[in-house]
Amino acid sequence: FGTVVLEIEVGVVDARRQHAAEHALEACGIEFSGIKQIAMGDLEGGIHHVMNRGVNHRATFFGDADRIEFGRRLADIHEQFGVETLAYCLMTNHYHLLLRTPQGGLSHAMQRVGSVYTRHTNDRVGRDGPLFRSRFHSIHVTTDAHLLMAARYIHRNALDIPGVRSIGEYRWSSYQ
């Protein structure tokens, strides 16, 4: 089988996980030679399915004005970081985005979106504290088939809303 170097996203390595990886590989008769950390969001030209949910599944978008503001934040990261929005669906308590990062920098861009949007929304509705449960989650899209599947999944989220019978009728999705 040879030697394996695990590539995992930055920030995920700790001693417990490294030990578990070593043990699992050794059980398969594979020599473990170390962990190479890579920042998946910093891949130039990468495409990512990005999502986040509200704290305790609570609302993150309280009305149309909030969804419009979130769209402005996506426009900001396009201007500042070159991040392109390929698809989106903004639900009441979470969002899904399909983003291309021609210059890398997904983490910086999403930190900007989350912090500016949260500050604006908190000021507008008179609340304090985080809107989102944690740092965003992202999945690196590596094939054309995965790209199509991610876009379909993102747009079909609207069908979870009572009364929405067709993804085309949901206003806060990029589906046209």
C-alpha positions in Angstrom: 0.0 0.0 0.0 2.9 2.4 0.6 3.2 5.6 2.6 0.3 8.0 3.1 0.4 11.7 3.9 -3.1 12.9 5.1 -4.2 16.3 3.8 -6.8 17.9 6.0 -8.2 21.3 6.4 -6.3 23.8 8.6 -7.7 24.0 12.1 -8.8 20.3 12.3 -5.6 18.8 13.6 -5.3 17.9 17.2 -3.3 15.2 19.0 -6.4 13.0 19.4 -7.4 13.1 15.7 -3.8 12.6 14.6 -3.5 9.5 16.8 -6.8 8.1 15.5 -5.6 8.6 11.9 -2.3 6.9 12.6 -4.1 3.9 14.3 -6.6 3.5 11.5 -3.9 3.5 8.8 -1.7 1.1 10.8 -4.6 -1.3 11.2 -4.8 -1.4 7.4 -1.0 -2.0 7.1 -0.3 1.5 5.8 2.7 3.4 7.0 1.8 6.9 8.4 4.3 9.6 7.5 2.6 12.7 8.8 -0.1 15.2 8.3 0.1 18.0 5.8 -2.3 20.9 6.6 -3.9 22.7 3.7 -6.4 25.5 3.8 -9.1 24.3 1.4 -10.7 27.7 1.2 -7.4 29.2 0.1 -7.4 27.1 -3.1 -7.2 29.5 -6.1 -10.0 28.6 -8.4 -11.7 26.4 -5.8 -15.5 25.9 -5.7 -17.1 25.4 -2.3 -20.6 24.5 -1.0 -20.7 26.9 2.0 -23.4 26.7 4.7 -24.2 28.0 8.2 -27.2 27.8 10.6 -28.5 30.0 13.3 -27.7 29.5 16.9 -30.0 26.9 18.3 -31.7 26.7 14.9 -33.1 30.2 15.4 -33.7 32.7 12.7 -30.8 34.4 10.9 -33.0 36.2 8.4 -35.9 38.1 10.1 -37.3 39.6 6.9 -36.7 40.6 3.3 -34.4 43.4 4.4 -32.0 41.0 6.0 -31.8 38.8 2.9 -31.1 41.9 0.8 -28.4 42.9 3.3 -26.9 39.4 3.1 -26.8 39.8 -0.7 -25.0 43.1 -0.3 -22.4 41.3 1.8 -21.9 38.7 -1.0 -21.4 41.6 -3.4 -18.8 43.1 -1.1 -16.8 39.9 -1.0 -16.9 39.7 -4.8 -15.5 43.2 -4.9 -12.9 42.8 -2.1 -11.9 39.2 -2.6 -13.0 38.2 -6.1 -15.4 35.5 -4.6 -18.1 34.6 -7.1 -21.5 33.5 -6.0 -22.6 30.6 -8.3 -25.8 29.6 -6.4 -27.5 30.5 -3.2 -30.6 29.7 -1.1 -31.4 31.9 2.0 -33.7 30.1 4.4 -35.1 31.5 7.6 -32.5 29.9 9.9 -29.7 29.0 7.6 -28.1 29.6 4.2 -26.4 27.6 1.4 -24.0 29.1 -1.0 -22.0 27.8 -3.9 -18.9 30.0 -4.2 -15.9 30.1 -6.5 -12.7 31.6 -5.1 -10.5 32.5 -8.1 -7.9 34.1 -5.8 -8.5 31.8 -2.8 -9.4 33.5 0.5 -12.7 31.8 1.3 -12.1 32.0 5.1 -11.4 35.7 5.1 -14.4 36.4 2.8 -16.8 34.4 4.9 -15.6 36.0 8.1 -16.3 39.3 6.5 -19.8 38.3 5.4 -20.7 36.8 8.8 -19.3 39.6 11.0 -20.7 42.6 8.9 -24.1 40.9 8.4 -24.4 40.0 12.1 -23.4 43.5 13.3 -25.9 45.1 10.8 -28.7 42.7 11.8 -28.1 43.1 15.5 -28.2 46.9 15.2 -31.4 46.8 13.2 -33.3 44.4 15.4 -31.9 45.6 18.7 -30.2 42.4 19.8 -26.6 41.3 20.8 -24.5 38.3 20.3 -23.9 35.8 17.5 -26.5 34.9 14.9 -24.7 31.9 13.5 -23.9 28.8 15.6 -20.2 28.7 14.6 -17.8 29.3 11.8 -19.3 28.4 8.4 -19.0 24.9 7.1 -17.7 24.3 3.6 -17.3 21.3 1.3 -14.7 21.6 -1.6 -16.4 20.7 -4.9 -14.0 18.7 -7.0 -15.9 17.3 -10.0 -18.5 18.5 -12.4 -20.9 15.9 -11.1 -20.4 17.2 -7.5 -21.0 20.7 -8.8 -24.3 19.8 -10.3 -25.3 17.8 -7.2 -24.4 20.8 -4.9 -26.3 23.3 -7.1 -29.4 21.0 -7.1 -29.2 20.5 -3.4 -28.9 24.2 -2.7 -31.9 25.1 -4.9 -34.1 22.2 -3.6 -33.8 23.6 0.0 -36.7 25.9 -0.8 -39.0 22.8 -1.0 -38.7 22.3 2.7 -40.7 25.5 3.3 -44.4 24.8 3.8 -46.4 26.0 0.8 -43.5 26.1 -1.6 -44.4 23.6 -4.3 -41.7 24.6 -6.9 -38.2 25.8 -6.4 -38.9 28.5 -9.1 -41.4 30.2 -6.8 -39.0 30.8 -3.9 -37.8 34.4 -4.1 -34.5 33.9 -2.0 -32.8 31.4 -4.2 -30.7 31.9 -7.3 -32.8 29.3 -9.2 -34.4 30.8 -12.3 
